[in-house]
Amino acid sequence: MAQTHHNNAFTTASATSQHSLRQLVRTQITEYSRLTQNLFTSLDALADGKGTPSVPNDIMKQIVQLDSTLMGAVEKSTKNASGEECALAFAFPP
């Protein structure tokens, strides 16, 4: 009976972790999209000889930081209680 309770607790924690990762991925992809759009808008303005509200290098730094944050969250969430790697299929459902 204790084993069943442990398995249920792990399943619940795993489901919560999966939901949290999905939400994080969605949020990060939305932010990545926004930053990418800003980058191309900024580059287009530079190509036209206009001033830009954001410096392309600053936007690129934000994109790199965002990528690092996302990869860290994915790596952390793919570890289960025993430290073994888990599948990432839950993070990107079909």
VMD Tcl script that builds the backbone (N, CA, C; Angstrom):
set m [mol new atoms 282]
animate dup $m
set s [atomselect $m all]
$s set {name element resname resid chain x y z} {
  {N N MET 1 A 0.819 -1.189 0.000}
  {CA C MET 1 A 0.000 0.000 0.000}
  {C C MET 1 A 0.868 1.261 0.000}
  {N N ALA 2 A 1.948 1.235 0.752}
  {CA C ALA 2 A 2.850 2.386 0.797}
  {C C ALA 2 A 3.463 2.638 -0.571}
  {N N GLN 3 A 3.760 1.576 -1.296}
  {CA C GLN 3 A 4.337 1.708 -2.633}
  {C C GLN 3 A 3.347 2.410 -3.566}
  {N N THR 4 A 2.054 2.066 -3.464}
  {CA C THR 4 A 1.041 2.691 -4.292}
  {C C THR 4 A 0.951 4.181 -3.979}
  {N N HIS 5 A 0.970 4.530 -2.705}
  {CA C HIS 5 A 0.929 5.938 -2.308}
  {C C HIS 5 A 2.144 6.678 -2.861}
  {N N HIS 6 A 3.329 6.061 -2.783}
  {CA C HIS 6 A 4.552 6.671 -3.310}
  {C C HIS 6 A 4.425 6.877 -4.813}
  {N N ASN 7 A 3.920 5.868 -5.525}
  {CA C ASN 7 A 3.761 5.985 -6.973}
  {C C ASN 7 A 2.759 7.080 -7.330}
  {N N ASN 8 A 1.658 7.177 -6.576}
  {CA C ASN 8 A 0.673 8.221 -6.834}
  {C C ASN 8 A 1.259 9.604 -6.586}
  {N N ALA 9 A 2.030 9.742 -5.527}
  {CA C ALA 9 A 2.666 11.020 -5.223}
  {C C ALA 9 A 3.648 11.396 -6.321}
  {N N PHE 10 A 4.416 10.424 -6.807}
  {CA C PHE 10 A 5.378 10.691 -7.883}
  {C C PHE 10 A 4.647 11.069 -9.163}
  {N N THR 11 A 3.541 10.345 -9.456}
  {CA C THR 11 A 2.767 10.638 -10.651}
  {C C THR 11 A 2.191 12.045 -10.584}
  {N N THR 12 A 1.649 12.420 -9.430}
  {CA C THR 12 A 1.105 13.764 -9.256}
  {C C THR 12 A 2.198 14.820 -9.397}
  {N N ALA 13 A 3.343 14.591 -8.767}
  {CA C ALA 13 A 4.461 15.536 -8.882}
  {C C ALA 13 A 4.947 15.619 -10.317}
  {N N SER 14 A 4.994 14.469 -10.985}
  {CA C SER 14 A 5.433 14.436 -12.375}
  {C C SER 14 A 4.461 15.202 -13.270}
  {N N ALA 15 A 3.158 15.014 -13.040}
  {CA C ALA 15 A 2.151 15.726 -13.832}
  {C C ALA 15 A 2.248 17.227 -13.601}
  {N N THR 16 A 2.462 17.631 -12.360}
  {CA C THR 16 A 2.612 19.057 -12.039}
  {C C THR 16 A 3.851 19.611 -12.715}
  {N N SER 17 A 4.928 18.850 -12.683}
  {CA C SER 17 A 6.172 19.266 -13.321}
  {C C SER 17 A 5.989 19.402 -14.831}
  {N N GLN 18 A 5.268 18.456 -15.418}
  {CA C GLN 18 A 5.012 18.498 -16.855}
  {C C GLN 18 A 4.207 19.736 -17.215}
  {N N HIS 19 A 3.167 20.025 -16.423}
  {CA C HIS 19 A 2.339 21.201 -16.678}
  {C C HIS 19 A 3.182 22.473 -16.550}
  {N N SER 20 A 4.004 22.546 -15.515}
  {CA C SER 20 A 4.850 23.720 -15.300}
  {C C SER 20 A 5.811 23.912 -16.468}
  {N N LEU 21 A 6.404 22.811 -16.936}
  {CA C LEU 21 A 7.338 22.914 -18.059}
  {C C LEU 21 A 6.610 23.353 -19.319}
  {N N ARG 22 A 5.437 22.788 -19.558}
  {CA C ARG 22 A 4.666 23.197 -20.743}
  {C C ARG 22 A 4.367 24.695 -20.700}
  {N N GLN 23 A 3.945 25.166 -19.529}
  {CA C GLN 23 A 3.626 26.589 -19.385}
  {C C GLN 23 A 4.875 27.443 -19.601}
  {N N LEU 24 A 5.992 27.007 -19.028}
  {CA C LEU 24 A 7.248 27.737 -19.214}
  {C C LEU 24 A 7.643 27.775 -20.680}
  {N N VAL 25 A 7.531 26.638 -21.361}
  {CA C VAL 25 A 7.887 26.574 -22.779}
  {C C VAL 25 A 6.998 27.522 -23.584}
  {N N ARG 26 A 5.704 27.505 -23.318}
  {CA C ARG 26 A 4.786 28.404 -24.037}
  {C C ARG 26 A 5.165 29.859 -23.812}
  {N N THR 27 A 5.423 30.208 -22.565}
  {CA C THR 27 A 5.785 31.586 -22.232}
  {C C THR 27 A 7.093 31.976 -22.912}
  {N N GLN 28 A 8.072 31.092 -22.856}
  {CA C GLN 28 A 9.380 31.390 -23.446}
  {C C GLN 28 A 9.290 31.506 -24.964}
  {N N ILE 29 A 8.484 30.659 -25.591}
  {CA C ILE 29 A 8.340 30.732 -27.049}
  {C C ILE 29 A 7.655 32.034 -27.448}
  {N N THR 30 A 6.676 32.460 -26.676}
  {CA C THR 30 A 6.012 33.737 -26.943}
  {C C THR 30 A 7.017 34.882 -26.835}
  {N N GLU 31 A 7.830 34.855 -25.788}
  {CA C GLU 31 A 8.851 35.892 -25.609}
  {C C GLU 31 A 9.900 35.828 -26.715}
  {N N TYR 32 A 10.296 34.623 -27.103}
  {CA C TYR 32 A 11.271 34.451 -28.184}
  {C C TYR 32 A 10.713 35.042 -29.479}
  {N N SER 33 A 9.453 34.787 -29.742}
  {CA C SER 33 A 8.810 35.328 -30.940}
  {C C SER 33 A 8.823 36.852 -30.928}
  {N N ARG 34 A 8.496 37.434 -29.775}
  {CA C ARG 34 A 8.495 38.891 -29.638}
  {C C ARG 34 A 9.894 39.461 -29.870}
  {N N LEU 35 A 10.886 38.825 -29.246}
  {CA C LEU 35 A 12.259 39.312 -29.402}
  {C C LEU 35 A 12.742 39.174 -30.842}
  {N N THR 36 A 12.398 38.074 -31.485}
  {CA C THR 36 A 12.804 37.861 -32.878}
  {C C THR 36 A 12.172 38.911 -33.781}
  {N N GLN 37 A 10.910 39.203 -33.549}
  {CA C GLN 37 A 10.238 40.236 -34.328}
  {C C GLN 37 A 10.919 41.590 -34.109}
  {N N ASN 38 A 11.241 41.906 -32.858}
  {CA C ASN 38 A 11.943 43.164 -32.558}
  {C C ASN 38 A 13.310 43.214 -33.230}
  {N N LEU 39 A 13.993 42.081 -33.249}
  {CA C LEU 39 A 15.317 42.029 -33.883}
  {C C LEU 39 A 15.213 42.353 -35.373}
  {N N PHE 40 A 14.286 41.707 -36.065}
  {CA C PHE 40 A 14.161 41.952 -37.495}
  {C C PHE 40 A 13.653 43.362 -37.795}
  {N N THR 41 A 12.791 43.881 -36.958}
  {CA C THR 41 A 12.336 45.269 -37.116}
  {C C THR 41 A 13.511 46.224 -36.955}
  {N N SER 42 A 14.343 45.955 -35.967}
  {CA C SER 42 A 15.512 46.786 -35.702}
  {C C SER 42 A 16.513 46.708 -36.857}
  {N N LEU 43 A 16.760 45.493 -37.348}
  {CA C LEU 43 A 17.694 45.324 -38.473}
  {C C LEU 43 A 17.163 45.991 -39.740}
  {N N ASP 44 A 15.863 45.893 -39.968}
  {CA C ASP 44 A 15.249 46.525 -41.126}
  {C C ASP 44 A 15.400 48.047 -41.049}
  {N N ALA 45 A 15.185 48.601 -39.856}
  {CA C ALA 45 A 15.341 50.050 -39.671}
  {C C ALA 45 A 16.784 50.473 -39.911}
  {N N LEU 46 A 17.728 49.671 -39.421}
  {CA C LEU 46 A 19.149 49.985 -39.659}
  {C C LEU 46 A 19.478 49.937 -41.146}
  {N N ALA 47 A 18.938 48.954 -41.844}
  {CA C ALA 47 A 19.199 48.829 -43.279}
  {C C ALA 47 A 18.641 50.023 -44.045}
  {N N ASP 48 A 17.551 50.592 -43.538}
  {CA C ASP 48 A 16.953 51.768 -44.181}
  {C C ASP 48 A 17.581 53.074 -43.714}
  {N N GLY 49 A 18.580 52.973 -42.830}
  {CA C GLY 49 A 19.260 54.160 -42.337}
  {C C GLY 49 A 18.474 54.928 -41.287}
  {N N LYS 50 A 17.514 54.272 -40.667}
  {CA C LYS 50 A 16.704 54.923 -39.638}
  {C C LYS 50 A 17.247 54.555 -38.255}
  {N N GLY 51 A 16.887 55.350 -37.281}
  {CA C GLY 51 A 17.236 55.010 -35.900}
  {C C GLY 51 A 16.381 53.845 -35.424}
  {N N THR 52 A 16.877 53.131 -34.442}
  {CA C THR 52 A 16.122 51.997 -33.925}
  {C C THR 52 A 15.838 52.182 -32.438}
  {N N PRO 53 A 14.657 51.755 -32.000}
  {CA C PRO 53 A 14.347 51.852 -30.576}
  {C C PRO 53 A 15.148 50.861 -29.739}
  {N N SER 54 A 15.575 49.758 -30.364}
  {CA C SER 54 A 16.356 48.733 -29.664}
  {C C SER 54 A 17.599 48.401 -30.473}
  {N N VAL 55 A 18.702 48.224 -29.789}
  {CA C VAL 55 A 19.962 47.871 -30.435}
  {C C VAL 55 A 19.952 46.369 -30.717}
  {N N PRO 56 A 20.241 45.952 -31.958}
  {CA C PRO 56 A 20.214 44.527 -32.287}
  {C C PRO 56 A 21.074 43.657 -31.355}
  {N N ASN 57 A 22.249 44.150 -30.959}
  {CA C ASN 57 A 23.096 43.361 -30.052}
  {C C ASN 57 A 22.411 43.118 -28.715}
  {N N ASP 58 A 21.695 44.112 -28.209}
  {CA C ASP 58 A 20.976 43.948 -26.943}
  {C C ASP 58 A 19.861 42.915 -27.074}
  {N N ILE 59 A 19.174 42.957 -28.204}
  {CA C ILE 59 A 18.107 41.978 -28.444}
  {C C ILE 59 A 18.694 40.574 -28.527}
  {N N MET 60 A 19.817 40.439 -29.209}
  {CA C MET 60 A 20.465 39.120 -29.323}
  {C C MET 60 A 20.881 38.598 -27.944}
  {N N LYS 61 A 21.378 39.476 -27.089}
  {CA C LYS 61 A 21.751 39.061 -25.732}
  {C C LYS 61 A 20.524 38.557 -24.977}
  {N N GLN 62 A 19.396 39.228 -25.159}
  {CA C GLN 62 A 18.165 38.786 -24.505}
  {C C GLN 62 A 17.715 37.424 -25.029}
  {N N ILE 63 A 17.861 37.205 -26.331}
  {CA C ILE 63 A 17.496 35.920 -26.931}
  {C C ILE 63 A 18.382 34.809 -26.384}
  {N N VAL 64 A 19.678 35.059 -26.288}
  {CA C VAL 64 A 20.613 34.064 -25.755}
  {C C VAL 64 A 20.284 33.753 -24.293}
  {N N GLN 65 A 19.981 34.779 -23.513}
  {CA C GLN 65 A 19.613 34.575 -22.108}
  {C C GLN 65 A 18.326 33.761 -22.000}
  {N N LEU 66 A 17.358 34.072 -22.832}
  {CA C LEU 66 A 16.093 33.346 -22.847}
  {C C LEU 66 A 16.330 31.875 -23.180}
  {N N ASP 67 A 17.157 31.618 -24.167}
  {CA C ASP 67 A 17.486 30.243 -24.545}
  {C C ASP 67 A 18.148 29.504 -23.391}
  {N N SER 68 A 19.068 30.166 -22.731}
  {CA C SER 68 A 19.757 29.559 -21.593}
  {C C SER 68 A 18.779 29.221 -20.467}
  {N N THR 69 A 17.868 30.137 -20.188}
  {CA C THR 69 A 16.860 29.917 -19.145}
  {C C THR 69 A 15.971 28.730 -19.494}
  {N N LEU 70 A 15.535 28.677 -20.735}
  {CA C LEU 70 A 14.672 27.587 -21.171}
  {C C LEU 70 A 15.395 26.248 -21.112}
  {N N MET 71 A 16.610 26.200 -21.598}
  {CA C MET 71 A 17.369 24.935 -21.576}
  {C C MET 71 A 17.626 24.477 -20.144}
  {N N GLY 72 A 17.910 25.398 -19.244}
  {CA C GLY 72 A 18.109 25.043 -17.839}
  {C C GLY 72 A 16.850 24.453 -17.233}
  {N N ALA 73 A 15.696 25.033 -17.557}
  {CA C ALA 73 A 14.425 24.525 -17.031}
  {C C ALA 73 A 14.120 23.142 -17.596}
  {N N VAL 74 A 14.385 22.938 -18.870}
  {CA C VAL 74 A 14.144 21.637 -19.490}
  {C C VAL 74 A 15.060 20.591 -18.882}
  {N N GLU 75 A 16.334 20.907 -18.729}
  {CA C GLU 75 A 17.273 19.955 -18.140}
  {C C GLU 75 A 16.877 19.603 -16.710}
  {N N LYS 76 A 16.477 20.594 -15.937}
  {CA C LYS 76 A 16.080 20.358 -14.552}
  {C C LYS 76 A 14.835 19.481 -14.476}
  {N N SER 77 A 13.872 19.736 -15.343}
  {CA C SER 77 A 12.615 18.999 -15.289}
  {C C SER 77 A 12.717 17.605 -15.885}
  {N N THR 78 A 13.767 17.316 -16.644}
  {CA C THR 78 A 13.890 15.988 -17.227}
  {C C THR 78 A 14.545 15.003 -16.282}
  {N N LYS 79 A 14.952 15.468 -15.137}
  {CA C LYS 79 A 15.514 14.579 -14.115}
  {C C LYS 79 A 14.383 14.099 -13.223}
  {N N ASN 80 A 14.316 12.797 -12.981}
  {CA C ASN 80 A 13.298 12.337 -12.035}
  {C C ASN 80 A 13.932 12.172 -10.665}
  {N N ALA 81 A 13.205 11.656 -9.728}
  {CA C ALA 81 A 13.666 11.570 -8.338}
  {C C ALA 81 A 14.966 10.796 -8.191}
  {N N SER 82 A 15.213 9.812 -9.045}
  {CA C SER 82 A 16.434 9.013 -8.927}
  {C C SER 82 A 17.592 9.609 -9.724}
  {N N GLY 83 A 17.339 10.718 -10.406}
  {CA C GLY 83 A 18.403 11.375 -11.162}
  {C C GLY 83 A 18.561 10.840 -12.568}
  {N N GLU 84 A 17.673 9.944 -12.998}
  {CA C GLU 84 A 17.757 9.393 -14.347}
  {C C GLU 84 A 17.085 10.345 -15.325}
  {N N GLU 85 A 17.516 10.286 -16.570}
  {CA C GLU 85 A 16.912 11.129 -17.591}
  {C C GLU 85 A 15.522 10.609 -17.932}
  {N N CYS 86 A 14.581 11.511 -18.160}
  {CA C CYS 86 A 13.228 11.168 -18.569}
  {C C CYS 86 A 13.036 11.641 -20.001}
  {N N ALA 87 A 12.022 11.124 -20.660}
  {CA C ALA 87 A 11.720 11.544 -22.036}
  {C C ALA 87 A 11.174 12.956 -22.040}
  {N N LEU 88 A 11.435 13.688 -23.120}
  {CA C LEU 88 A 10.939 15.050 -23.252}
  {C C LEU 88 A 9.615 15.101 -24.017}
  {N N ALA 89 A 9.051 13.952 -24.339}
  {CA C ALA 89 A 7.825 13.917 -25.138}
  {C C ALA 89 A 6.707 14.739 -24.511}
  {N N PHE 90 A 6.672 14.780 -23.176}
  {CA C PHE 90 A 5.609 15.524 -22.509}
  {C C PHE 90 A 5.726 17.019 -22.717}
  {N N ALA 91 A 6.905 17.512 -22.980}
  {CA C ALA 91 A 7.112 18.956 -23.123}
  {C C ALA 91 A 6.578 19.486 -24.449}
  {N N PHE 92 A 6.578 18.636 -25.436}
  {CA C PHE 92 A 6.160 19.050 -26.767}
  {C C PHE 92 A 5.145 18.053 -27.312}
  {N N PRO 93 A 3.889 18.118 -26.826}
  {CA C PRO 93 A 2.877 17.145 -27.240}
  {C C PRO 93 A 2.576 17.276 -28.737}
  {N N PRO 94 A 2.137 16.183 -29.366}
  {CA C PRO 94 A 1.836 16.215 -30.807}
  {C C PRO 94 A 0.662 17.099 -31.132}
}
mol reanalyze $m
mol bondsrecalc $m
mol representation Tube
mol addrep $m
